[in-house]
């Protein structure tokens, strides 16, 4: 299972980037969160911190 970002909901706040223990999330050129699926360990921290519920674990 990995974190998936809904690009339409993401506001680019960066809270998920700051809380990911594996540094598996970055903001792309459009300031949308992108998850490195190979680095994601499914901690769920990003889901918990996202203020607009743009991230889910699938």
HTML snippet that shows the backbone in 3Dmol.js (N, CA, C, O; Angstrom):
<script src="https://3Dmol.org/build/3Dmol-min.js"></script>
<div id="view" style="width:600px;height:400px;position:relative"></div>
<script>
const pdb = `
ATOM      1  N   UNK A   1       0.841  -1.181   0.000  1.00  0.00           N
ATOM      2  CA  UNK A   1       0.000   0.000   0.000  1.00  0.00           C
ATOM      3  C   UNK A   1       0.889   1.249   0.000  1.00  0.00           C
ATOM      4  O   UNK A   1       1.965   1.267   0.598  1.00  0.00           O
ATOM      5  N   UNK A   2       0.419   2.263  -0.672  1.00  0.00           N
ATOM      6  CA  UNK A   2       1.173   3.510  -0.779  1.00  0.00           C
ATOM      7  C   UNK A   2       0.230   4.706  -0.721  1.00  0.00           C
ATOM      8  O   UNK A   2      -0.982   4.569  -0.889  1.00  0.00           O
ATOM      9  N   UNK A   3       0.803   5.866  -0.484  1.00  0.00           N
ATOM     10  CA  UNK A   3       0.030   7.104  -0.466  1.00  0.00           C
ATOM     11  C   UNK A   3      -0.244   7.561  -1.897  1.00  0.00           C
ATOM     12  O   UNK A   3       0.641   7.535  -2.751  1.00  0.00           O
ATOM     13  N   UNK A   4      -1.474   7.977  -2.140  1.00  0.00           N
ATOM     14  CA  UNK A   4      -1.895   8.469  -3.441  1.00  0.00           C
ATOM     15  C   UNK A   4      -2.426   9.885  -3.262  1.00  0.00           C
ATOM     16  O   UNK A   4      -3.223  10.138  -2.358  1.00  0.00           O
ATOM     17  N   UNK A   5      -1.996  10.801  -4.108  1.00  0.00           N
ATOM     18  CA  UNK A   5      -2.418  12.202  -4.021  1.00  0.00           C
ATOM     19  C   UNK A   5      -3.488  12.489  -5.069  1.00  0.00           C
ATOM     20  O   UNK A   5      -3.312  12.178  -6.246  1.00  0.00           O
ATOM     21  N   UNK A   6      -4.588  13.079  -4.637  1.00  0.00           N
ATOM     22  CA  UNK A   6      -5.610  13.565  -5.553  1.00  0.00           C
ATOM     23  C   UNK A   6      -5.163  14.948  -6.005  1.00  0.00           C
ATOM     24  O   UNK A   6      -5.258  15.910  -5.243  1.00  0.00           O
ATOM     25  N   UNK A   7      -4.676  15.056  -7.238  1.00  0.00           N
ATOM     26  CA  UNK A   7      -4.107  16.301  -7.748  1.00  0.00           C
ATOM     27  C   UNK A   7      -5.127  17.440  -7.786  1.00  0.00           C
ATOM     28  O   UNK A   7      -4.750  18.608  -7.697  1.00  0.00           O
ATOM     29  N   UNK A   8      -6.389  17.116  -7.915  1.00  0.00           N
ATOM     30  CA  UNK A   8      -7.418  18.155  -7.969  1.00  0.00           C
ATOM     31  C   UNK A   8      -7.686  18.769  -6.600  1.00  0.00           C
ATOM     32  O   UNK A   8      -8.148  19.906  -6.511  1.00  0.00           O
ATOM     33  N   UNK A   9      -7.404  18.032  -5.540  1.00  0.00           N
ATOM     34  CA  UNK A   9      -7.641  18.537  -4.186  1.00  0.00           C
ATOM     35  C   UNK A   9      -6.411  19.173  -3.553  1.00  0.00           C
ATOM     36  O   UNK A   9      -6.533  20.054  -2.702  1.00  0.00           O
ATOM     37  N   UNK A  10      -5.231  18.731  -3.963  1.00  0.00           N
ATOM     38  CA  UNK A  10      -3.987  19.200  -3.343  1.00  0.00           C
ATOM     39  C   UNK A  10      -3.812  20.705  -3.538  1.00  0.00           C
ATOM     40  O   UNK A  10      -3.933  21.219  -4.650  1.00  0.00           O
ATOM     41  N   UNK A  11      -3.524  21.401  -2.435  1.00  0.00           N
ATOM     42  CA  UNK A  11      -3.319  22.850  -2.482  1.00  0.00           C
ATOM     43  C   UNK A  11      -1.836  23.225  -2.450  1.00  0.00           C
ATOM     44  O   UNK A  11      -1.494  24.404  -2.538  1.00  0.00           O
ATOM     45  N   UNK A  12      -0.964  22.241  -2.327  1.00  0.00           N
ATOM     46  CA  UNK A  12       0.471  22.503  -2.321  1.00  0.00           C
ATOM     47  C   UNK A  12       0.972  23.118  -1.032  1.00  0.00           C
ATOM     48  O   UNK A  12       1.971  23.837  -1.044  1.00  0.00           O
ATOM     49  N   UNK A  13       0.307  22.858   0.075  1.00  0.00           N
ATOM     50  CA  UNK A  13       0.695  23.462   1.355  1.00  0.00           C
ATOM     51  C   UNK A  13       2.035  22.936   1.869  1.00  0.00           C
ATOM     52  O   UNK A  13       2.731  23.629   2.612  1.00  0.00           O
ATOM     53  N   UNK A  14       2.401  21.702   1.470  1.00  0.00           N
ATOM     54  CA  UNK A  14       3.691  21.134   1.856  1.00  0.00           C
ATOM     55  C   UNK A  14       3.729  20.450   3.207  1.00  0.00           C
ATOM     56  O   UNK A  14       4.788  19.976   3.620  1.00  0.00           O
ATOM     57  N   UNK A  15       2.614  20.384   3.906  1.00  0.00           N
ATOM     58  CA  UNK A  15       2.625  19.730   5.218  1.00  0.00           C
ATOM     59  C   UNK A  15       2.997  18.259   5.109  1.00  0.00           C
ATOM     60  O   UNK A  15       3.675  17.725   5.987  1.00  0.00           O
ATOM     61  N   UNK A  16       2.569  17.607   4.057  1.00  0.00           N
ATOM     62  CA  UNK A  16       2.894  16.194   3.855  1.00  0.00           C
ATOM     63  C   UNK A  16       4.390  16.006   3.601  1.00  0.00           C
ATOM     64  O   UNK A  16       4.993  15.034   4.055  1.00  0.00           O
ATOM     65  N   UNK A  17       4.974  16.949   2.871  1.00  0.00           N
ATOM     66  CA  UNK A  17       6.412  16.898   2.587  1.00  0.00           C
ATOM     67  C   UNK A  17       7.192  16.951   3.896  1.00  0.00           C
ATOM     68  O   UNK A  17       8.142  16.195   4.097  1.00  0.00           O
ATOM     69  N   UNK A  18       6.785  17.840   4.770  1.00  0.00           N
ATOM     70  CA  UNK A  18       7.496  18.042   6.033  1.00  0.00           C
ATOM     71  C   UNK A  18       7.359  16.883   7.008  1.00  0.00           C
ATOM     72  O   UNK A  18       8.249  16.669   7.832  1.00  0.00           O
ATOM     73  N   UNK A  19       6.260  16.128   6.934  1.00  0.00           N
ATOM     74  CA  UNK A  19       6.027  15.091   7.942  1.00  0.00           C
ATOM     75  C   UNK A  19       6.419  13.681   7.483  1.00  0.00           C
ATOM     76  O   UNK A  19       6.485  12.766   8.304  1.00  0.00           O
ATOM     77  N   UNK A  20       6.675  13.500   6.209  1.00  0.00           N
ATOM     78  CA  UNK A  20       7.005  12.156   5.717  1.00  0.00           C
ATOM     79  C   UNK A  20       8.347  11.692   6.279  1.00  0.00           C
ATOM     80  O   UNK A  20       9.362  12.353   6.057  1.00  0.00           O
ATOM     81  N   UNK A  21       8.377  10.567   7.003  1.00  0.00           N
ATOM     82  CA  UNK A  21       9.625  10.099   7.607  1.00  0.00           C
ATOM     83  C   UNK A  21      10.648   9.587   6.583  1.00  0.00           C
ATOM     84  O   UNK A  21      11.837   9.487   6.884  1.00  0.00           O
ATOM     85  N   UNK A  22      10.179   9.269   5.385  1.00  0.00           N
ATOM     86  CA  UNK A  22      11.069   8.738   4.352  1.00  0.00           C
ATOM     87  C   UNK A  22      11.420   9.775   3.283  1.00  0.00           C
ATOM     88  O   UNK A  22      12.124   9.469   2.321  1.00  0.00           O
ATOM     89  N   UNK A  23      10.928  10.999   3.457  1.00  0.00           N
ATOM     90  CA  UNK A  23      11.128  12.052   2.455  1.00  0.00           C
ATOM     91  C   UNK A  23      10.677  11.569   1.081  1.00  0.00           C
ATOM     92  O   UNK A  23      11.333  11.827   0.072  1.00  0.00           O
ATOM     93  N   UNK A  24       9.548  10.866   1.058  1.00  0.00           N
ATOM     94  CA  UNK A  24       9.028  10.268  -0.170  1.00  0.00           C
ATOM     95  C   UNK A  24       8.061  11.187  -0.910  1.00  0.00           C
ATOM     96  O   UNK A  24       7.549  10.815  -1.965  1.00  0.00           O
ATOM     97  N   UNK A  25       7.800  12.385  -0.374  1.00  0.00           N
ATOM     98  CA  UNK A  25       6.867  13.309  -1.008  1.00  0.00           C
ATOM     99  C   UNK A  25       7.582  14.614  -1.326  1.00  0.00           C
ATOM    100  O   UNK A  25       8.292  15.180  -0.496  1.00  0.00           O
ATOM    101  N   UNK A  26       7.371  15.070  -2.548  1.00  0.00           N
ATOM    102  CA  UNK A  26       7.921  16.339  -3.003  1.00  0.00           C
ATOM    103  C   UNK A  26       6.798  17.135  -3.661  1.00  0.00           C
ATOM    104  O   UNK A  26       5.767  16.572  -4.027  1.00  0.00           O
ATOM    105  N   UNK A  27       6.997  18.438  -3.810  1.00  0.00           N
ATOM    106  CA  UNK A  27       6.069  19.248  -4.584  1.00  0.00           C
ATOM    107  C   UNK A  27       6.625  19.389  -5.993  1.00  0.00           C
ATOM    108  O   UNK A  27       7.802  19.700  -6.174  1.00  0.00           O
ATOM    109  N   UNK A  28       5.770  19.158  -6.997  1.00  0.00           N
ATOM    110  CA  UNK A  28       6.222  19.264  -8.383  1.00  0.00           C
ATOM    111  C   UNK A  28       6.241  20.727  -8.830  1.00  0.00           C
ATOM    112  O   UNK A  28       6.051  21.627  -8.012  1.00  0.00           O
ATOM    113  N   UNK A  29       6.463  20.961 -10.094  1.00  0.00           N
ATOM    114  CA  UNK A  29       6.564  22.317 -10.642  1.00  0.00           C
ATOM    115  C   UNK A  29       5.267  23.112 -10.500  1.00  0.00           C
ATOM    116  O   UNK A  29       5.278  24.341 -10.560  1.00  0.00           O
ATOM    117  N   UNK A  30       4.153  22.407 -10.312  1.00  0.00           N
ATOM    118  CA  UNK A  30       2.850  23.051 -10.144  1.00  0.00           C
ATOM    119  C   UNK A  30       2.457  23.149  -8.666  1.00  0.00           C
ATOM    120  O   UNK A  30       1.314  23.474  -8.343  1.00  0.00           O
ATOM    121  N   UNK A  31       3.408  22.867  -7.775  1.00  0.00           N
ATOM    122  CA  UNK A  31       3.178  22.854  -6.319  1.00  0.00           C
ATOM    123  C   UNK A  31       2.105  21.851  -5.919  1.00  0.00           C
ATOM    124  O   UNK A  31       1.268  22.124  -5.058  1.00  0.00           O
ATOM    125  N   UNK A  32       2.145  20.692  -6.556  1.00  0.00           N
ATOM    126  CA  UNK A  32       1.259  19.578  -6.214  1.00  0.00           C
ATOM    127  C   UNK A  32       2.128  18.460  -5.649  1.00  0.00           C
ATOM    128  O   UNK A  32       3.196  18.160  -6.182  1.00  0.00           O
ATOM    129  N   UNK A  33       1.660  17.849  -4.567  1.00  0.00           N
ATOM    130  CA  UNK A  33       2.421  16.772  -3.929  1.00  0.00           C
ATOM    131  C   UNK A  33       2.515  15.557  -4.850  1.00  0.00           C
ATOM    132  O   UNK A  33       1.542  15.160  -5.491  1.00  0.00           O
ATOM    133  N   UNK A  34       3.714  14.981  -4.896  1.00  0.00           N
ATOM    134  CA  UNK A  34       3.976  13.774  -5.671  1.00  0.00           C
ATOM    135  C   UNK A  34       4.680  12.783  -4.752  1.00  0.00           C
ATOM    136  O   UNK A  34       5.641  13.134  -4.068  1.00  0.00           O
ATOM    137  N   UNK A  35       4.198  11.550  -4.740  1.00  0.00           N
ATOM    138  CA  UNK A  35       4.753  10.509  -3.871  1.00  0.00           C
ATOM    139  C   UNK A  35       5.678   9.602  -4.670  1.00  0.00           C
ATOM    140  O   UNK A  35       5.307   9.113  -5.736  1.00  0.00           O
ATOM    141  N   UNK A  36       6.880   9.380  -4.156  1.00  0.00           N
ATOM    142  CA  UNK A  36       7.802   8.395  -4.725  1.00  0.00           C
ATOM    143  C   UNK A  36       7.339   7.034  -4.212  1.00  0.00           C
ATOM    144  O   UNK A  36       7.564   6.688  -3.052  1.00  0.00           O
ATOM    145  N   UNK A  37       6.698   6.280  -5.075  1.00  0.00           N
ATOM    146  CA  UNK A  37       6.093   5.011  -4.666  1.00  0.00           C
ATOM    147  C   UNK A  37       7.117   3.998  -4.173  1.00  0.00           C
ATOM    148  O   UNK A  37       6.775   3.107  -3.396  1.00  0.00           O
ATOM    149  N   UNK A  38       8.368   4.119  -4.612  1.00  0.00           N
ATOM    150  CA  UNK A  38       9.409   3.198  -4.174  1.00  0.00           C
ATOM    151  C   UNK A  38       9.908   3.516  -2.762  1.00  0.00           C
ATOM    152  O   UNK A  38      10.456   2.647  -2.084  1.00  0.00           O
ATOM    153  N   UNK A  39       9.717   4.762  -2.324  1.00  0.00           N
ATOM    154  CA  UNK A  39      10.189   5.166  -0.998  1.00  0.00           C
ATOM    155  C   UNK A  39       9.102   5.163   0.064  1.00  0.00           C
ATOM    156  O   UNK A  39       9.402   5.094   1.256  1.00  0.00           O
ATOM    157  N   UNK A  40       7.852   5.235  -0.351  1.00  0.00           N
ATOM    158  CA  UNK A  40       6.724   5.314   0.587  1.00  0.00           C
ATOM    159  C   UNK A  40       6.633   4.036   1.424  1.00  0.00           C
ATOM    160  O   UNK A  40       6.658   2.929   0.885  1.00  0.00           O
ATOM    161  N   UNK A  41       6.528   4.199   2.747  1.00  0.00           N
ATOM    162  CA  UNK A  41       6.418   3.047   3.650  1.00  0.00           C
ATOM    163  C   UNK A  41       5.037   2.954   4.290  1.00  0.00           C
ATOM    164  O   UNK A  41       4.841   2.180   5.226  1.00  0.00           O
ATOM    165  N   UNK A  42       4.067   3.743   3.788  1.00  0.00           N
ATOM    166  CA  UNK A  42       2.695   3.659   4.271  1.00  0.00           C
ATOM    167  C   UNK A  42       2.577   4.030   5.753  1.00  0.00           C
ATOM    168  O   UNK A  42       1.857   3.372   6.504  1.00  0.00           O
ATOM    169  N   UNK A  43       3.281   5.079   6.168  1.00  0.00           N
ATOM    170  CA  UNK A  43       3.201   5.490   7.578  1.00  0.00           C
ATOM    171  C   UNK A  43       1.857   6.122   7.901  1.00  0.00           C
ATOM    172  O   UNK A  43       1.396   6.063   9.041  1.00  0.00           O
ATOM    173  N   UNK A  44       1.225   6.729   6.897  1.00  0.00           N
ATOM    174  CA  UNK A  44      -0.062   7.380   7.105  1.00  0.00           C
ATOM    175  C   UNK A  44       0.039   8.794   7.659  1.00  0.00           C
ATOM    176  O   UNK A  44      -0.975   9.474   7.816  1.00  0.00           O
ATOM    177  N   UNK A  45       1.256   9.241   7.957  1.00  0.00           N
ATOM    178  CA  UNK A  45       1.432  10.592   8.498  1.00  0.00           C
ATOM    179  C   UNK A  45       0.890  11.646   7.537  1.00  0.00           C
ATOM    180  O   UNK A  45       0.258  12.612   7.966  1.00  0.00           O
ATOM    181  N   UNK A  46       1.130  11.468   6.265  1.00  0.00           N
ATOM    182  CA  UNK A  46       0.692  12.445   5.265  1.00  0.00           C
ATOM    183  C   UNK A  46      -0.829  12.537   5.207  1.00  0.00           C
ATOM    184  O   UNK A  46      -1.386  13.622   5.040  1.00  0.00           O
ATOM    185  N   UNK A  47      -1.491  11.400   5.344  1.00  0.00           N
ATOM    186  CA  UNK A  47      -2.954  11.377   5.340  1.00  0.00           C
ATOM    187  C   UNK A  47      -3.486  12.160   6.535  1.00  0.00           C
ATOM    188  O   UNK A  47      -4.420  12.952   6.407  1.00  0.00           O
ATOM    189  N   UNK A  48      -2.887  11.932   7.683  1.00  0.00           N
ATOM    190  CA  UNK A  48      -3.336  12.581   8.915  1.00  0.00           C
ATOM    191  C   UNK A  48      -3.136  14.093   8.894  1.00  0.00           C
ATOM    192  O   UNK A  48      -3.940  14.828   9.468  1.00  0.00           O
ATOM    193  N   UNK A  49      -2.077  14.568   8.242  1.00  0.00           N
ATOM    194  CA  UNK A  49      -1.733  15.985   8.291  1.00  0.00           C
ATOM    195  C   UNK A  49      -2.371  16.798   7.156  1.00  0.00           C
ATOM    196  O   UNK A  49      -2.433  18.024   7.257  1.00  0.00           O
ATOM    197  N   UNK A  50      -2.835  16.170   6.107  1.00  0.00           N
ATOM    198  CA  UNK A  50      -3.374  16.895   4.951  1.00  0.00           C
ATOM    199  C   UNK A  50      -4.672  17.620   5.326  1.00  0.00           C
ATOM    200  O   UNK A  50      -5.659  16.979   5.690  1.00  0.00           O
ATOM    201  N   UNK A  51      -4.670  18.969   5.235  1.00  0.00           N
ATOM    202  CA  UNK A  51      -5.847  19.728   5.645  1.00  0.00           C
ATOM    203  C   UNK A  51      -7.030  19.632   4.679  1.00  0.00           C
ATOM    204  O   UNK A  51      -8.151  19.988   5.043  1.00  0.00           O
ATOM    205  N   UNK A  52      -6.794  19.158   3.458  1.00  0.00           N
ATOM    206  CA  UNK A  52      -7.884  19.074   2.481  1.00  0.00           C
ATOM    207  C   UNK A  52      -8.197  17.633   2.080  1.00  0.00           C
ATOM    208  O   UNK A  52      -8.936  17.398   1.124  1.00  0.00           O
ATOM    209  N   UNK A  53      -7.637  16.674   2.810  1.00  0.00           N
ATOM    210  CA  UNK A  53      -7.870  15.250   2.584  1.00  0.00           C
ATOM    211  C   UNK A  53      -7.566  14.835   1.137  1.00  0.00           C
ATOM    212  O   UNK A  53      -8.310  14.071   0.524  1.00  0.00           O
ATOM    213  N   UNK A  54      -6.452  15.360   0.612  1.00  0.00           N
ATOM    214  CA  UNK A  54      -6.053  15.059  -0.758  1.00  0.00           C
ATOM    215  C   UNK A  54      -5.223  13.789  -0.871  1.00  0.00           C
ATOM    216  O   UNK A  54      -4.917  13.349  -1.979  1.00  0.00           O
ATOM    217  N   UNK A  55      -4.855  13.197   0.258  1.00  0.00           N
ATOM    218  CA  UNK A  55      -4.000  12.000   0.227  1.00  0.00           C
ATOM    219  C   UNK A  55      -4.729  10.837   0.876  1.00  0.00           C
ATOM    220  O   UNK A  55      -5.356  10.969   1.927  1.00  0.00           O
ATOM    221  N   UNK A  56      -4.624   9.687   0.211  1.00  0.00           N
ATOM    222  CA  UNK A  56      -5.210   8.464   0.755  1.00  0.00           C
ATOM    223  C   UNK A  56      -4.186   7.348   0.629  1.00  0.00           C
ATOM    224  O   UNK A  56      -3.232   7.447  -0.142  1.00  0.00           O
ATOM    225  N   UNK A  57      -4.394   6.298   1.388  1.00  0.00           N
ATOM    226  CA  UNK A  57      -3.530   5.118   1.321  1.00  0.00           C
ATOM    227  C   UNK A  57      -4.276   4.052   0.525  1.00  0.00           C
ATOM    228  O   UNK A  57      -5.393   3.661   0.867  1.00  0.00           O
ATOM    229  N   UNK A  58      -3.644   3.604  -0.524  1.00  0.00           N
ATOM    230  CA  UNK A  58      -4.286   2.568  -1.384  1.00  0.00           C
ATOM    231  C   UNK A  58      -3.326   1.444  -1.631  1.00  0.00           C
ATOM    232  O   UNK A  58      -3.665   0.483  -2.322  1.00  0.00           O
TER     233      UNK A  58
END
`;
const viewer = $3Dmol.createViewer("view");
viewer.addModel(pdb, "pdb");
viewer.setStyle({}, {cartoon: {color: "spectrum"}});
viewer.zoomTo();
viewer.render();
</script>
